[in-house]
Amino acid sequence: EKTIRQGLDELRNILLSSLRRGDVVSAFSASQFVVMLPMTTLEQAQMVADRLLEKYHTLQVQVNIRPLTPFE
């Protein structure tokens, strides 16, 4: 049985090895990651999330996809 920490490490490794150069992954909290996919539509982001979740089944994952708004 994997610990939560091992599960989060596995998820981080999947994110880092599966995304494109230029995509951004960062720990948002002890149990959350934020992923930024520049030049990606919401539909493409959902496809990316689905592909990543196919690779990961250790812990329950909740995905929220939101557009980035320009900072002014």
N, C-alpha and C positions, 0 to 999 in steps of 0.2 A: 504494500500500500504506500503510495507516494504522499509525501507531506505537501502542504500548501506551498511551501518555499520551493520544493522540487518542481511542482507543477508550474509555478510562475517562472522559474528558470527555463523550463522546457518551452513555455509560451514565448518568452523573450528570444530564445534561440531560433524558434520558428519564424518570428517576426523579422529578426535580423538577417536570416538566411533566405527569406522568401521575397522580400521587397526589392524594389529597384534602387539603383544608385540615385540619390537625390531625395528619396522618401525619408521621412524623419520618424524615428521611434524614440520615445522617452518614457521613463518611469514617471507617472503622474502622482502616485502614492505608493504605499507598501503593497497594494494589491491591484493597481490600475496602470495601464499604459495608454499613452496618447500616440496616435499614428497620424502623420500628416502626409497626404498624397497630392503633391502639387500637380497642377494641370490634369486633374482627374474629375470627371463628372460624378454626380451622386450615384448614377447607375453603375459606373465603373468601380467606384468605391465599394458598393455592395457586392459586386463580383469578386473583388479582392478579399473582402471579409469572408465571403462564402468559401473561397479557395483556402484561406488560412484556417478556417474552422474545420474543414475537411481533414486537415493534417493534425488537428489537436483535439483530443477527447479526454484529457486528464481531469480538468476542472470545468465547472459550468462557467460559460463566458457570456457576458451581456455586451452587445455591440450597439453603440449609438453613433450614427453617421450624421455629421452636421457640416454645412459649408463654412469655410473661413470667411470672415468679413474683413475688409481692409481696416487697418489701424490708422486712425487719423490723429 
